[in-house]
Amino acid sequence: MTLIKSISGIRGTIGGPTGDTLNPLDIVKFTTAYAQFIKKQGNNGAKADFNNHRPTIVVGRDARMSGVMVDNVVCGTLIGMGFDVVNIGLATTPTTELAVSMLGADGGIIITASHNPRQWNALKLLNSNGEFLTAADGAEVLATAESECFDYADVDYLGHYINCDEADSWHIEEVLGLDLVDQEAIKKAGFKVCVDTINSVGGIILPKLLDELGVEYTILNGEPTGDFAHNPEPLEKNLQGIMDEMKTGKYDLGIVVDPDVDRLAFICEDGRMFGEEYTLVSVADYVLSKTKGNTVSNLSSTRALRDVTERHGGTYYASAVGEVNVTTKMKEVDAVIGGEGNGGVIYPECHYGRDALVGIALFLTSLAQKGCKVSELRAQFPDYQIAKNRIDLTPDTDVDAILVKVKQMFSADATAHVNDIDGVKIDFPTKWVHLRKSNTEPIIRVYSEAPTMEEADEIGKKLMQVVYDMQ
């Protein structure tokens, strides 16, 4: 059993002893700490004067089997802290983010463990802009939770509970209203798509979006039971079902999302993976063809985005891994699009958050306007191969010592550029390798990219052996 506390929230497996799993007591403690942080923000004038109104938090959740339990604990705790709760129910992460800003709420909590398996759940914390808390703010919430110095509301000042079922419609309207989404071109193209929504909230909202876009669709794993039909991370090794369905030749495109619909992967018409790294690359290529500007992705993302950006006359920037790090860099360099190589598209014209609905609408527009097959579109981009490996941590693993050892290995190599803003990334002229501790799982991620998969695997496994030798 596992409980991970980080600046981006609290995440863990359901069931087991307190302090070691995601259980009601720890959920209450962490939710209370977040509520006190939001109250402090109000008292400092960041959002509003809480002496004159009751603060409001938006709560949304994916379809995980533990979702109802976690939702009840979170909402009850917020009410006990004197907050009004607007519960939008089963909703995607980007839907919840947009609802915070649309409702003028003081913050939001998303109940989802994203791509983690069914036994996991988590709380993702939002500020009044519907964006993830900064590292400093997240650290403050963690410190407050550890102190357990809490102050709950008197009976006359308890919050209220409000159900809201309009958030999906708001989200779809925002996407359809984007200048670069050509609804008529998509309808005219007559696309037929197959969609794997992995038994979560994608099965609720994506049919509504596709209906509005005039796209004919077949949904796989559409019932939002939270009992995932396969590992929910949208990687090729987990997607044989939809890949086989695509090979029947009945569809123009395959679409895959994760349980909270902030990650997006495509499958070509012949059943081959488009490549999750190329979701952002393809959407960015379309956006940059219409809007000149800069781009951002994290250190573990493909070089293809850099190549495409420079081809359009823009400048590419890299950030540390993590959505809040990407969005912070995007604002700093005024990027027109950005995201992460795991299939996360961030388009500021809609909002600063990874959003599969935005990615789908922009990708379909690009495909419709170019009039080509998905495989032909993929062939237009630089072809890199990326290997994504992981190493499970043991209680004795000294991650800091491992990172120091890796840096020392390449310190004398004139062809290697070492970046240590997030773990250690070694850049070579034709390849790179990045080793870092995950924020969401008890693992070390080892990502490597090169012109061929053999080269990518070789450099990745070289670093993995360093970790094994030191465990």
Summary of the structure (lengths in Angstrom):
residues: 471
radius of gyration: 22.0
end to end distance: 20.5
largest distance: 68.1
contacts: 1732
relative contact order: 0.10
helix: 39%
strand: 23%
